[in-house]
Amino acid sequence: MKYSDIVEINESFQYSINLQFDINNIEKIKQYIPTSDSCEVLEYYIDSILGKASKATTLVGPYGKGKSHLLLILLTLLNNYNKEDEKEINELLKRIQKINLSLYQKLNQIRQEKLKYLPVIINSNYSDMNQAFLLAISEALEKEEINDLVIDTYFDKAIQVIEKWEKEGHNEIIEKLELCLKEETSSLAQLKDKLRIFEEAAYKLFKKVYSKVMHGIEFNPLINTDIVKYYRDVNYRIAQYGYNGMLILFDEFSKFLEYVGSESMMKDLKIIQDFAELAARTQKKEQIIFSCITHKTINEYIKNLKENKVNAFKTVEGRFKEIQFNRSMEQNYEIVAQTIIKKAEFDKHTNKVIQEKKDFYEQIEEAFPFARIEKREELIYKGCYPLNPVTVYALIHLSEKIAQNERTLFTFLTDDDTSGFKSFITNEKDAKLFNIDKIYDYFYNILKRENDQSIKEIWIKSESSISKTNDEEEIKILKALAVMYMINNFEELMPKDITLMLALDIDKKVFYEKMNHLIEKGIVKQKKTNKAYDFCTVYNREVLKQIDNIVGTKFSEINEKETLNKVVNLGYVIPRRYNQKFKMTRFFKMLFITEEEIKSLSSFHILEKENFSDGIILNLIKKTRNIEQIKEKVMQINDAKVIVRIPEETFSEELFQALKEYEAIQYIKNVEEIEEEIQKELELIEEEEIELIQNEIEKKLDPMHIQEMYYLNQTLKSEKLTSLVSDICEKIYKNTPIINNEMMNKNEISAQMRKSREIVIDSVLNENKEMIKSNTSAEATIYKAIVDKKENQDIRNALNIIKEFIQQAENEEKVNFEELCKIIQEEPYGIRKGILPILIAISIEEYGENIVLYYQNKEIEMNRRKYF
């Protein structure tokens, strides 16, 4: 049985929409399938007409999404249609009523009020914006058979002058005119033809030859050349023909935006801006609705322009309301399903297929999030049959990225092209599905000339890879791989074993045989991080071999902890509750530690000294499952500022190998001279190694995957680190004075804050607060936070410790402030260096004249700020 025995293509979907030629084509109305998204956009336009929304808009949506068809519906509903077509219009309204009742009611209101708008379609094929707008209004009036409305332009006046000379028999002038035109490589017939299509260069040529013919007299028709005013005048005049205004659609506005660097850009932008402002000012009686149709937002087109041009576009963009039009995946499935007409035997056949391929469809649901919609069997499996469900998803997404007028979602389904779906239905038997590789074939010519650099690069890689094999199944795999990378949505379509097998509906044994062959030949590689497949470059095997050699000769043994620290920054754990209470920022530093290292330590002091922090959290690089010795060692050391975390799983050999390869890559990059292409490949491999290492560390050290945490003589299971660290800080730093000045309450302060601190110290030692000039200065804030609060019990406790230390000097010859700093910076005080000099100054000031300060055995003055 051929597929053509059970399905056929709905021929009414065959042709794309052309706004200029398809207005009032009732066949296009019959084809239209309203969706919730399209009705929402259509309602916005109707609200514009009813005075409830912006009259200047940009309609943004990818190729093939139905923007033109939607606007054709709008134009038809707002223009004349025959009585015999009313039945189809009513059928359309019934379809809309089921989707959006509000829109249905508004459309009925418009019909009752008999609102009618002149459709004006701006064609983007003209390089001159004035010409495009003039031709559009001329064609619109001609199409609506409004022949007696004459509003002359300077082009019309020029033609009238020529025709007057011809009619009145001024042969001498005509001969002279033709001679002048010949010198300009033109003719009178050509000139008139170009003037009729409003070509600016033709008008300039006419003015030039007119001046020669008329002995230096300049042609001055006294006609307004302002295109915006011209439209405003036409809009006013068409009211007598029963129109309520005009609907201006700049179709394919994207093409104008693609040439935004052109010389005439600023002039053209001004015209667009002026039309937006004209539309905004019009009233319901003589209304202008102006909409520009584009495939991407204006921002996406202008991102690489210079600042002055970007600003010009921003000004224009601000005049328009952006309307996004992008159907949901479910609605796309509905449209594809409606394109495929099911014949009498269809249900019986597909029920049998779905039962026979039960495992295939179950795996589809499990592997792909897009296949988990509620009506998946009705919409995707049966509705889109014989398309592979993965093909449907890929087709919709790829057509959004690269489709053009001659290749869209609809043309794919209806095209007679030998690589299209229609040809497949006609020629294939029902033994196989239409798989993802065939999308590559259909879009081949577009991919070949694609402007998007990333897609172009994938196409080049895929073509290079395909040329290296003659095996039909291997070629299919490579095409599927290319499509998945072009779509570039790995959350839903990652090129892994299962996704490729399902996308190609290929036997598992055959797939692995072909894929292994591709890998062996260096055509495809499998990434270590996510097991996804990718195309190999010519240099990949060479670089990998070089890395293996370096690992074997120089990095067979490495310091795994040091390498991990280069690749992974574990950061800090912040005791938020404590910090909020004590108005400061304490933190515990996260570190790696090996099993051997932790067993060899007698204390953790060396680690604390090497890593400034208020405590440390040691994360074990776990290689063995026997951790009893580690637990005993932690409890034996019994350090109140150290937490040890033990992961559930041992670190993988793959991770340790990646660490060695990372070191080998650094060696090659830093020591050896390498070519640019090899450098690029090396960087790609390095990124992969780093990602693998970081992913494993993130997983192993995730709180959900920590087996135990050891602290002092306790074993903790599921404590939140931030809460645990806050508890620890409240115990070991319980006597920290509360000083509410974040800029000062830290070890390293800025140069500006140091100057402010010096002023505060001077004011304290000289007992002169007037040295602080301003109540809003940084020094005033510091003074209020520390000196003014010195009688608070927490600050007084710290000052007493300092004074007790100073008192020791009565029994000793001298005391060293370094010893004091050590005492006061450690637990239970943990005072930061930023505020310590001020506390010392306050303590010294309270002793008055009884203290002598020395710096390197030399007595110094009490107010020498630099010694603080």
Secondary structure, 3 states (H helix, E strand, C coil): CEHHHCEEECHHHCCCCCHHHHCCCHHHHHHCCCCHHHHHHHHHHHHHHCCCCCCEEEEECCCCCCHHHHHHHHHHHCCCCCHHHHHHHHHHHHHHHHHCHHHHHHHHHHHHHCCCEEEEEECCCCCCHHHHHHHHHHHHHHHCCCCCCCCCCHHHHHHHHHHHHHHCCCHHHHHHHHHHHHHCCCCHHHHHHHHHCCCHHHHHHHHHHHHHHCCCCCCCCCCCCCHHHHHHHHHHHHHHHCCCEEEEEECCHHHHHCCCCCCCHHHHHHHHHHHHHHHHHCCCCCEEEEEEEECCCHHHHHCCCCHHHHHHHHHHHCCCEEEECCCCHHHHHHHHHHHEEECCCHHHHHHHHHHHCHHHHHHHHHHCHHHCCCCHHHHHHHCCCCECHHHHHHHHHHHHHHCECCECHHHHHHCCCCCCHHHHHHHCECCCCECCHHHHHHCHHHHHCCCCHHHHHHHHHHHHHHCCCCCHHHHHHHHHHHHHHHHCCCCCCCCCHHHHHHHHCCCHHHHHHHHHHHHHCCCEEECCCCCCEEECCCCHHHHHHHHHHHHHHHCCCCCHHHHHHHHCCCCEECCHHHHHHHCCCCCEEEEEEEHHHHHHCCCCHHHHHHCCCCEEEEEEECCCCCCHHHHHHHHHHCCCCEEEEEECCCCCHHHHHHHHHHHHHHHHHHHCCCCHHHHHHHHHHHHHHHHHHHHHHHHHCCHHHEEEEEECCEEECCCCHHHHHHHHHHHHCCCCCCCCCCCCCCCCCCHHHHHHHHHHHHHHHCCCHHHCCCCCCHHHHHHHHCCCCCCCHHHHHHHHHHHHHHHHHHCCCCCCHHHHHHHHHCCCCCCCCCCHHHHHHHHHHHHHHHCCEEECCEEECCCCHHHC
